[in-house]
Amino acid sequence: MLRKLGFLTIGLFDEADPRRGHESTLEIIELGERLGFDSAWLRHRHLQFGISSPVAVLAAATQRTSRIELGTAVTPLGWENPLRLAEDLATVDLLSGGRLNPGVSVGPPMQFDRVKDALYPDTAEAEDFSFARVERLISAVRGEPVTSFAGFEGFEQFSDRVQPHAPGLASRLWYGGGSLRSARWAGEHGMNLLTSSVVKAEESEDFERIQLSHIREFRAHHPDGDKARVSQGLVVIPTDSATPSQVTRYRAYAEKRTPRTRTPQGPARMMFAPDIVGTSDEIASRLSEHAAFREIDEVAFALPFTFEHDDYVQILTDMAESLGPALGRRPAVAR
């Protein structure tokens, strides 16, 4: 039975009018709270026309909402300094009243060979993009010392740990894992696990079985065992209140993306989950047979990338009012 219902958006915008796109994202988050969603998550996009600074957008969202949890899914740490990011995350978490759920991942930045001279002009070859980068972030968020000095220097006082400190934030750190290795690492380090519609085809070419193996590997190595938190992020598009033209566009979108779901893609052998389009009852029936979905009780359903604001309003409304109840979930608040 589904316990927590969330959604994930990329926050696209028009280069000629970027403010409107960001405002649209904030309005969608506000709508999510009114509809009773438990969480809203933002993707990261760098040098593209999607939100490049989710933490800044979520800071704005903290002032427009009061209950809904706010997350990143995910922040690629290859673009970040873990110490500086820890300061930003702690600040936004305090502004939110303890509602921030930062999700992160590691690895070299996308298009690294093209951006490294701008991103790390002097240290590109020395940068460590391994799990050690996450460990630095965890340590800083926990409030462990990041310098050997604390005290006064003249009239100024200095701390040896990140300020402000946000108690409880470390327990709300998530890792976006798509492989057995990353799932195991996240479990061993006591993080929460975000699973998405993309996994690495290692022991199988069956998406559901691969994702299920990641969830079980994570929990087998987590101190909380079967109670360790996992959130699943499939693309689902309910059509209960959609117009005929919307349904046509939604199905065309999913069909165009279907070929990539049949076999592993690229050298990394990535497997993609099919988008699920249909009425809430049809989607609930599909999910009830999904091997990995049966193992979790939290979701952050991903909104399609290229739809219009009104489409997102319709999809979120159907998710909250029809799909959630069909999956056995009760709204967080009355509308």
C-alpha positions, -999 to +999 in steps of 0.1 A: +000+000+000+013+034-010+022+056+020+039+087+005+030+103-029+054+127-045+062+141-079+093+151-098+097+178-124+126+192-145+113+227-146+117+236-182+118+272-194+119+293-225+153+309-230+135+341-240+114+342-208+131+321-181+113+337-152+079+324-164+093+288-165+106+291-129+073+307-118+054+278-134+075+253-114+068+271-081+031+272-090+032+235-096+048+229-061+021+251-045-006+231-063+011+199-051+007+210-015-029+220-020-037+186-036-021+168-006+011+155-021+037+145+004+067+157-016+079+176-046+113+170-062+133+190-087+159+177-112+192+194-121+200+206-155+233+224-163+238+245-195+203+234-206+169+249-204+158+233-171+164+243-135+201+247-129+198+257-093+171+236-076+183+247-041+176+283-049+142+274-064+134+253-033+144+282-011+116+302-028+092+272-025+098+272+013+082+306+015+052+296-006+044+263+012+042+251+048+038+213+047+050+195+015+085+180+016+110+195-009+137+175-026+164+173-053+164+142-075+192+144-080+221+169-075+251+156-095+280+163-070+305+165-098+292+200-103+294+209-066+318+217-038+304+195-010+312+220+017+295+249+000+265+227-010+262+217+027+259+254+037+231+259+011+212+228+020+213+236+057+201+271+051+172+260+030+163+232+054+160+257+082+139+280+061+116+251+053+112+241+089+130+207+083+113+197+050+143+194+027+152+160+012+185+164-008+191+137-033+226+133-048+247+112-071+284+110-081+304+105-112+320+130-137+297+158-148+278+152-180+297+165-211+328+168-188+353+171-216+334+201-229+329+219-196+359+209-175+379+240-185+351+262-173+341+242-143+376+232-130+401+251-150+430+243-127+420+210-111+400+190-136+424+161-137+427+160-099+390+161-090+377+131-072+342+121-085+339+089-065+317+082-035+342+101-014+325+132-026+293+121-010+311+112+022+324+148+024+289+161+020+275+137+046+302+147+071+296+184+066+258+181+069+261+160+101+281+189+117+314+172+119+345+195+119+356+207+085+385+228+098+409+227+127+401+262+139+372+274+161+371+306+182+378+343+179+401+361+156+399+398+165+362+406+167+351+378+145+340+344+157+346+312+136+331+277+138+348+245+129+316+231+114+292+242+087+269+270+098+240+270+100+237+235+113+203+218+104+196+190+129+179+160+112+190+170+077+216+142+075+188+116+080+170+131+050+199+127+025+191+104-005+213+087-030+201+083-066+213+048-074+211+029-107+234-001-100+240-028-074+272-011-063+256+022-057+226+007-039+249-013-017+271+018-009+240+039-001+228+012+023+262+008+040+263+046+046+228+048+060+213+070+032+179+068+017+176+054-018+160+070-049+153+046-077+143+060-111+131+049-145+168+042-155+189+014-142+221-004-153+216-038-170+240-059-150+226-093-140+195-091-162+178-071-190+144-071-172+139-036-158+116-047-129+139-075-118+170-052-120+153-025-099+140-051-074+176-064-069+188-029-062+161-023-035+169-056-018+207-050-020+202-016-005+181-028+024+204-059+030+232-035+038+213-007+055+212-005+094+174-002+092+170-033+071+136-037+055+125-004+070+151+016+051+134+042+029+132+037-008+114+060-033+105+049-068+104+074-097+086+060-127+069+081-154+032+076-150+006+097-169-030+094-156-057+104-181-089+104-160-097+141-166-075+146-197-091+159-229-090+137-260-062+159-275-042+156-243-046+118-243-034+117-279-003+137-271+004+117-240+003+084-258+024+097-287+050+109-262+052+075-245+053+056-278+082+077-291+102+068-260+092+031-260+120+017-283+147+026-258+130+004-232+134-028-252+172-033-249+202-019-230+213+015-243+249+027-248+282+015-234+269+017-198+240-007-208+213+015-193+177+001-192+147+025-193+113+018-178+083+022-202+061+053-195+027+042-182-002+061-197-039+053-189-066+058-164-057+057-127-073+022-124-052+010-154-020+024-139-027+010-105-033-024-120+000-022-139+019-011-108+003-039-087+021-063-109+054-044-109+080-064-090+099-034-077+068-013-069+055-041-046+086-036-024+082+001-018+056+025-002+070+058-014+070+073-049+081+104-067+064+100-100+083+118-127+064+144-148+071+142-186+097+167-197+081+186-225+044+191-215+026+224-209+017+239-175-020+230-179-010+194-187+009+192-154-021+206-135-043+179-150-018+151-144-011+161-108-048+165-100-055+130-113-025+116-094-037+131-061-075+125-065-076+092-085-043+074-087-032+079-051-065+064-037-064+036-063-030+027-048-044+027-013-029+060-003-048+086+017-042+123+011-018+141+035-044+169+039-079+175+029-081+196-002 
